[in-house]
Amino acid sequence: MSNCPDNENVYTMEEMVAFLKKGDMSYFDPLFLRFHPLVNKFCTMYRVRTMEREDLYQESRIVLLEAVQLYDRDKGLKFAAYYKLLLQHHIYNLLRKDTAMKRRIDYEAISYDFLHDKNNTENNLHFYKKVDASSPESILEVKEATMDYFDQLSDFEQEVFRFYLEGLDKKEIAVRINSTLDQVQNAYDRCRQKLKRSLL
């Protein structure tokens, strides 16, 4: 039987957590309601590309349940601060996974473009081993070989390479990132050498 009163605000968060730990789940939604401002703030601050806002709300509820289960009042930390730490850590993990997924898509796009770009294949083929574009096994091999490619690039090299993939020429890239043409050319050459080593 629920002990939750009509006005649940008479209880502190720690008291509501204690009721939840005893199995009275009627306090869960009222407790989560108190964290709506925090959840809204985090949903605005942190954009996870693969998730809708409602998905982040569901993730926040899952983290709240985990926080209730793990919370130890005797350690002296207020529950609000404890939940905030867990939620922020969880969102950071989601962002890391989201970034990793985006990188994977970028890697696969590089592999696919290399295998199917008829205009550039002949000019660039001497940089790479021969690949059978019709073979799924061969395509997978290239994708796996380039999984860590961007991790090998410096921040400057990544910037140059991304703009190059977007279709900018080296002069345009130099203007865009406020660098000299020689700096861009050198970074571009390093990118090609690193990509060559990834695929050989």
C-alpha positions as semicolon CSV with decimal commas, in nm:
position;residue;x (nm);y (nm);z (nm)
1;M;0,000;0,000;0,000
2;S;0,132;0,344;-0,093
3;N;0,225;0,597;0,173
4;C;0,248;0,875;-0,085
5;P;0,038;1,171;0,032
6;D;-0,162;1,400;-0,191
7;N;0,111;1,660;-0,144
8;E;0,433;1,464;-0,181
9;N;0,636;1,784;-0,139
10;V;0,614;1,741;0,238
11;Y;0,894;1,483;0,205
12;T;1,259;1,552;0,133
13;M;1,423;1,377;-0,160
14;E;1,615;1,157;0,080
15;E;1,290;1,049;0,247
16;M;1,132;0,973;-0,091
17;V;1,437;0,765;-0,183
18;A;1,398;0,573;0,143
19;F;1,036;0,491;0,054
20;L;1,145;0,379;-0,293
21;K;1,413;0,155;-0,146
22;K;1,139;-0,012;0,057
23;G;0,949;-0,085;-0,265
24;D;0,694;0,198;-0,269
25;M;0,726;0,300;-0,636
26;S;0,448;0,559;-0,606
27;Y;0,722;0,806;-0,514
28;F;0,920;0,758;-0,833
29;D;0,730;0,994;-1,065
30;P;0,700;1,269;-0,802
31;L;1,075;1,239;-0,740
32;F;1,154;1,253;-1,109
33;L;0,927;1,558;-1,143
34;R;1,155;1,743;-0,902
35;F;1,444;1,682;-1,139
36;H;1,266;1,808;-1,452
37;P;1,455;2,142;-1,447
38;L;1,788;1,957;-1,429
39;V;1,691;1,708;-1,701
40;N;1,566;1,991;-1,926
41;K;1,892;2,178;-1,873
42;F;2,101;1,874;-1,966
43;C;1,884;1,798;-2,269
44;T;1,950;2,152;-2,391
45;M;2,321;2,155;-2,306
46;Y;2,410;1,815;-2,448
47;R;2,290;1,709;-2,792
48;V;2,321;1,338;-2,861
49;R;2,285;1,306;-3,237
50;T;2,135;0,957;-3,229
51;M;1,868;1,039;-2,968
52;E;1,551;1,243;-2,954
53;R;1,472;1,453;-2,649
54;E;1,220;1,193;-2,532
55;D;1,492;0,928;-2,548
56;L;1,708;1,137;-2,315
57;Y;1,415;1,168;-2,077
58;Q;1,384;0,790;-2,067
59;E;1,757;0,758;-2,009
60;S;1,724;1,009;-1,723
61;R;1,451;0,799;-1,563
62;I;1,669;0,487;-1,586
63;V;1,957;0,673;-1,423
64;L;1,724;0,794;-1,148
65;L;1,620;0,438;-1,070
66;E;1,986;0,334;-1,061
67;A;2,067;0,630;-0,834
68;V;1,789;0,528;-0,593
69;Q;1,924;0,174;-0,577
70;L;2,285;0,279;-0,521
71;Y;2,239;0,585;-0,300
72;D;2,390;0,564;0,048
73;R;2,275;0,850;0,269
74;D;2,542;0,771;0,528
75;K;2,815;0,889;0,292
76;G;2,698;1,247;0,346
77;L;2,609;1,339;-0,012
78;K;2,270;1,487;-0,084
79;F;2,064;1,276;-0,324
80;A;2,017;1,567;-0,567
81;A;2,394;1,605;-0,603
82;Y;2,439;1,228;-0,634
83;Y;2,180;1,199;-0,910
84;K;2,328;1,495;-1,096
85;L;2,671;1,330;-1,096
86;L;2,534;0,998;-1,221
87;L;2,322;1,161;-1,489
88;Q;2,605;1,378;-1,615
89;H;2,839;1,079;-1,626
90;H;2,576;0,879;-1,816
91;I;2,525;1,157;-2,071
92;Y;2,901;1,185;-2,122
93;N;2,908;0,812;-2,200
94;L;2,624;0,858;-2,449
95;L;2,812;1,143;-2,614
96;R;3,127;0,931;-2,641
97;K;2,930;0,650;-2,802
98;D;2,761;0,899;-3,034
99;T;3,099;1,041;-3,137
100;A;3,237;0,692;-3,193
101;M;2,938;0,606;-3,413
102;K;2,984;0,924;-3,616
103;R;3,349;0,841;-3,665
104;R;3,256;0,490;-3,776
105;I;3,020;0,635;-4,035
106;D;3,298;0,868;-4,152
107;Y;3,540;0,575;-4,179
108;E;3,293;0,373;-4,381
109;A;3,220;0,670;-4,605
110;I;3,592;0,703;-4,680
111;S;3,614;0,332;-4,763
112;Y;3,302;0,340;-4,979
113;D;3,412;0,652;-5,167
114;F;3,753;0,501;-5,228
115;L;3,609;0,180;-5,362
116;H;3,347;0,341;-5,588
117;D;3,489;0,677;-5,701
118;K;3,574;0,604;-6,067
119;N;3,728;0,949;-6,117
120;N;3,986;0,915;-5,842
121;T;4,056;0,544;-5,819
122;E;4,311;0,532;-6,100
123;N;4,498;0,837;-5,969
124;N;4,508;0,713;-5,610
125;L;4,546;0,339;-5,667
126;H;4,925;0,347;-5,626
127;F;4,873;0,456;-5,267
128;Y;4,665;0,150;-5,176
129;K;4,657;-0,224;-5,215
130;K;4,415;-0,352;-5,478
131;V;4,063;-0,401;-5,350
132;D;3,779;-0,592;-5,509
133;A;3,489;-0,346;-5,481
134;S;3,240;-0,621;-5,561
135;S;3,354;-0,837;-5,271
136;P;3,180;-0,781;-4,935
137;E;3,477;-0,940;-4,760
138;S;3,716;-0,699;-4,927
139;I;3,500;-0,397;-4,844
140;L;3,476;-0,511;-4,483
141;E;3,852;-0,549;-4,471
142;V;3,901;-0,189;-4,578
143;K;3,638;-0,065;-4,331
144;E;3,809;-0,246;-4,046
145;A;4,150;-0,115;-4,154
146;T;4,030;0,248;-4,142
147;M;3,841;0,227;-3,811
148;D;4,120;0,401;-3,622
149;Y;4,222;0,636;-3,905
150;F;4,091;0,963;-3,760
151;D;4,241;0,878;-3,421
152;Q;4,582;0,888;-3,589
153;L;4,530;1,243;-3,714
154;S;4,610;1,557;-3,520
155;D;4,329;1,808;-3,463
156;F;4,467;2,023;-3,746
157;E;4,491;1,726;-3,984
158;Q;4,134;1,624;-3,900
159;E;4,013;1,973;-3,979
160;V;4,194;1,982;-4,312
161;F;4,076;1,634;-4,408
162;R;3,712;1,699;-4,321
163;F;3,702;2,017;-4,528
164;Y;3,867;1,829;-4,814
165;L;3,599;1,559;-4,796
166;E;3,337;1,836;-4,813
167;G;3,479;1,938;-5,151
168;L;3,690;2,243;-5,065
169;D;4,021;2,286;-5,244
170;K;4,339;2,356;-5,050
171;K;4,327;2,733;-5,100
172;E;3,970;2,744;-4,971
173;I;4,068;2,530;-4,674
174;A;4,358;2,763;-4,593
175;V;4,123;3,061;-4,588
176;R;3,860;2,876;-4,387
177;I;4,098;2,773;-4,108
178;N;4,321;3,083;-4,125
179;S;4,635;2,894;-4,222
180;T;4,891;2,913;-4,500
181;L;4,861;2,707;-4,815
182;D;5,186;2,528;-4,726
183;Q;5,049;2,428;-4,385
184;V;4,735;2,289;-4,544
185;Q;4,933;2,106;-4,815
186;N;5,165;1,950;-4,555
187;A;4,870;1,840;-4,341
188;Y;4,697;1,697;-4,648
189;D;5,009;1,501;-4,741
190;R;5,034;1,362;-4,388
191;C;4,668;1,257;-4,407
192;R;4,731;1,068;-4,728
193;Q;5,036;0,894;-4,586
194;K;4,848;0,788;-4,273
195;L;4,554;0,665;-4,479
196;K;4,796;0,474;-4,698
197;R;4,943;0,302;-4,391
198;S;4,594;0,218;-4,265
199;L;4,499;0,044;-4,587
200;L;4,820;-0,129;-4,678
